Every structure is written in C-alpha cells, then in structure tokens.
C-alpha cells in the first residue's frame, strides 16, 4: 500500500516531468522582430527584400539584406514578417545566412515560411501574410549587414 508521503512524491515527480516536457516542446518566443515595408508585386519578376528594421531589446536597428526576394503573385501588396531566434548579442545578427543551417521544419529553399540560419546560431524565420507569395534567396546565401548604406 502506498503511503501519503510516497504518493505526494510520485505526484510531484509526474508534475515536474510534465512541465519539463511542455517547456522543451513549446516553440520559443523570438528574441527580435524584423519589420519590412509592405512590398507591391507589380509583375512576375517579384521584388527584392533589401531593407528592414530589427527590434531587439526595445531598440531599433537598420539592416540591409543582400540576396533575398519575394514573388509568385502579381498585383498584390504583401507583408513579410520576420522573427529572430537564438540571438544573445545584437552583433551575432550580422553575417551570412543559408537555408541549410535553418530551424525546425525547413525543407524548401523558397516558401511562404522560410527559415535562414547563420554560423552564430541565429535563426531568422520569414513568412508572409499571403500563402501565394514565396520568399526565396537569390543564391545559396543571404548577407545581412547593419545600416542601409547609400
């Protein structure tokens, strides 16, 4: 027969295990957000995604992306949303991103939900508000730099 003390122990252990499994299975909140201006897709050539603002720890940073675009639909204005994961320092954001280093479920090079990762462990999830629009790198990599330049 189980005593009250042993029953409390096993109930506590089961609750701890349940909470731990739930915490590891839950998707982590982003460390930063990437804000692009809405993009008008006027023709089949698509459009570049080359300037954005990253918000991290209540500060805004201008960034420039080389090698990223959207397309797939004509005559629509699309919003691209970005989430930054795995960043511990804002300087880790700058660098070369490739789809192969990306996060959970990333299998396609172009999609309306694209993950990119860099060698600092930073992952950026980009997605659109229109499932008919795809986001794609123009080559094997996307370069992210601070500032907008000239």
C-alpha positions, -999 to +999 in steps of 0.1 A: +000+000+000+013+035-010+017+059+019+007+095+017+043+106+016+052+083-013+020+093-032+030+131-028+065+122-041+052+104-072+026+131-080+053+158-076+076+139-099+049+134-125+040+171-125+077+181-128+082+158-158+050+171-174+061+207-170+096+200-182+084+182-214+060+210-221+087+236-218+110+218-242+083+210-267+070+246-269+083+269-296+105+296-280+095+333-283+116+353-307+144+375-294+138+401-320+114+411-348+122+421-384+099+447-399+098+452-437+078+478-456+049+462-475+061+451-510+040+457-541+044+428-566+037+445-600+048+418-623+061+382-624+097+393-617+090+397-580+107+422-557+138+425-535+136+424-498+166+446-491+159+469-461+143+463-428+143+474-392+151+449-365+138+455-330+159+439-302+156+447-265+135+478-272+160+493-297+156+496-335+184+487-359+185+493-396+196+463-416+203+456-452+198+422-468+215+411-500+201+382-519+165+379-507+133+384-527+096+377-529+074+367-558+048+343-571+018+366-572+011+396-594-008+427-585-008+422-547+009+440-518+024+416-494+037+420-459+068+400-449+072+393-412+104+382-395+113+367-362+149+364-348+157+333-327+188+322-309+204+356-306+223+366-274+240+397-287+229+421-315+263+417-332+255+380-338+228+391-362+252+403-389+266+377-413+259+351-439+226+332-437+218+300-455+187+278-456+207+247-447+216+260-412+180+268-405+155+257-380+126+234-375+108+221-405+129+239-431+129+217-462+123+242-491+146+269-505+116+291-512+083+291-493+059+315-477+075+304-444+113+304-448+140+298-421+175+311-425+204+305-401+240+318-396+271+303-380+265+322-348+234+301-341+210+329-351+179+318-370+155+341-388+120+330-397+105+349-425+069+345-435+042+363-455+006+373-450-002+357-483+003+319-489+005+325-527+037+346-523+071+329-517+102+342-501+135+329-517+172+336-515+186+347-549+215+324-544+229+300-518+232+327-492+218+359-479+241+386-464+228+407-435+246+439-427+238+468-403+228+501-418+212+509-451+242+524-469+238+548-498 
